[in-house]
Structures are given as C-alpha cells and as structure tokens.
Amino acid sequence: MSLVSWIRYRIERLRAWRRAAESIAAAVRDAGLKGRVYVIGSIAEGKATVLSDVDILICIEEPLKVEEGELRKTILLRAIDSYGLPLDYPADLHIMDQEGCRELLERVKSVEIAKL
C-alpha cells in the first residue's frame, strides 16, 4: 500500500469515529456495565490528524469485577464480532470510575456517545 493510499484509508477510518464509538458503547452495554461512554482527545477537540487515534472514555458506576485489560479486550472483541468495528480501528479505550471521569471531563473536551 502506498503512503497516499494509507493516508486515505486512515482518514476514512477516523471519519467513522461516531459509528465506532457507538459500536463500543453497545459492547459495553452487552458486558453489563452501567455508566457513560464519551469520545475525548483530538477527535472531540476537532484537531485529529492522520496519526490520531480515537480516545474512548468509559465511565463506569460500579467497581470493576474483572481486570481492566481483560475488560478492554472483551469490549473490543464484542464490538468487532457483533457490531462491525473494523479489526484495525484506531480506538484507545480508557476505563475509569465516576470520580476519575468527573475529574478528567472537567479538563478536556468530550462528546457523550451513550448513557448505559
């Protein structure tokens, strides 16, 4: 793949950020978690570049019952298998409790995707 082709491909992926975030929110819902899902970072700020990823903040209401890395993997696999998230989608999941989310959301621009 040429550099120009890769750039076009990457831009197409990034333009689909809302659909990707909604797929991840559906997978979070399937995992039985209650809370909210936001997009933060350069996408929310309108400053994305071809090298950006899509930062997705998952604010959960209850303490985690599984290890965070395992939950991240479960959510991504469900979004890929059940909701059509491309395998190579540049998503970066951030899972936090309500207090951590509140502190972060006071400092960054965000787009709320779903309340679960």
RARAZI-V345023 format. One record per pair of residues at least 12 apart in sequence whose C-alpha atoms are under 8 Angstrom apart, sorted by the first residue. I is the first residue (numbers start at 1). J is the second residue. Records with the same first field share a line. If there is no record, write none. Layout:
I: J + J
//
This chain:
7: 50
10: 50
11: 50
13: 89 + 90
14: 50 + 53 + 54 + 90
17: 43 + 54
18: 113
20: 85
21: 38 + 39 + 56 + 113
22: 113 + 114
23: 79 + 83 + 84 + 85
24: 75 + 76 + 79 + 85
25: 37 + 113 + 114 + 116
26: 79 + 83
27: 75 + 76 + 78 + 79 + 82 + 83
28: 75
29: 116
31: 74 + 75
33: 60 + 61 + 62 + 116
34: 60 + 61 + 62 + 115 + 116
35: 58 + 59 + 60 + 61 + 115 + 116
36: 58 + 59 + 60 + 112 + 113 + 114 + 115 + 116
37: 56 + 57 + 58 + 59 + 112 + 113 + 114 + 115 + 116
38: 56 + 57 + 58 + 110 + 111 + 112 + 113 + 114
39: 54 + 55 + 56 + 57 + 110 + 111 + 112 + 113
40: 54 + 55 + 56 + 57 + 108 + 109 + 110 + 111
41: 54 + 55 + 108 + 109 + 110
42: 54
43: 55
44: 109 + 110 + 111
45: 109 + 110
52: 90
53: 90 + 91 + 92
54: 90 + 91 + 92
55: 91 + 92 + 93 + 94
56: 91 + 92 + 93 + 94
57: 93 + 94 + 95 + 96 + 101
58: 93 + 94 + 95 + 96
59: 95 + 96 + 97 + 98 + 101
60: 95 + 96 + 97 + 98
61: 97 + 98
62: 97
63: 97
68: 95
72: 93 + 95
//
